């Protein structure tokens, strides 16, 4: 039993007929060219925009992580004055 294939082989005559049909279609409907190009450009534009936005957000996240890291490092440096809220945190006197 032979396995069916999804591809059909075209003979040179069938291939020429197919090409002629395409040329006739484009000749009769020239608006198909810009419409087809537009259909190809829209997804490409969306992909490029998504890539660019993702890159911007990754950079922003990297900056925020570095900022948080620097704040934590500076929080425990000796000689750096700390706000009172950090000095008295956890010490509650209920007199």
TAUR-V914770 format. One record per residue. N is the residue number from 1. BURIAL is # if it has 16 or more other ideal C-beta (glycine too) atoms within 10 Angstrom, else .. D_LAST is the distance of its C-alpha to the last C-alpha in Angstrom with 2 decimals. Layout:
n | burial | d_last
N | BURIAL | D_LAST
N | BURIAL | D_LAST
This chain:
n | burial | d_last
1 | . | 93.57
2 | . | 92.49
3 | . | 88.99
4 | . | 88.74
5 | . | 87.42
6 | . | 85.56
7 | . | 87.48
8 | . | 91.01
9 | . | 93.42
10 | . | 95.20
11 | . | 98.76
12 | . | 99.72
13 | . | 101.36
14 | . | 98.28
15 | . | 96.10
16 | . | 98.41
17 | . | 98.35
18 | . | 94.55
19 | . | 94.46
20 | . | 96.99
21 | . | 94.90
22 | . | 91.86
23 | . | 93.92
24 | . | 95.31
25 | . | 91.86
26 | . | 90.54
27 | . | 93.72
28 | . | 93.51
29 | . | 89.73
30 | . | 88.71
31 | . | 85.35
32 | . | 84.27
33 | . | 83.81
34 | . | 81.03
35 | . | 79.43
36 | . | 79.38
37 | . | 78.03
38 | . | 75.26
39 | . | 74.35
40 | . | 74.08
41 | . | 72.12
42 | . | 69.37
43 | . | 67.98
44 | . | 68.39
45 | . | 66.46
46 | . | 63.63
47 | . | 63.51
48 | . | 63.49
49 | . | 60.76
50 | . | 58.61
51 | . | 59.19
52 | . | 58.28
53 | . | 55.09
54 | . | 54.04
55 | . | 54.68
56 | . | 52.56
57 | . | 49.63
58 | . | 49.91
59 | . | 49.86
60 | . | 46.80
61 | . | 45.01
62 | . | 46.04
63 | . | 44.67
64 | . | 41.30
65 | . | 41.09
66 | . | 41.93
67 | . | 39.36
68 | . | 36.61
69 | . | 37.85
70 | . | 37.78
71 | . | 34.23
72 | . | 33.08
73 | . | 35.11
74 | . | 33.77
75 | . | 30.15
76 | . | 30.41
77 | . | 32.70
78 | . | 31.62
79 | . | 31.52
80 | . | 30.80
81 | . | 27.77
82 | . | 25.41
83 | . | 23.41
84 | . | 19.66
85 | . | 19.27
86 | . | 21.04
87 | . | 19.20
88 | . | 15.66
89 | . | 16.99
90 | . | 15.45
91 | . | 12.36
92 | . | 9.41
93 | . | 5.91
94 | . | 3.82
95 | . | 0.00
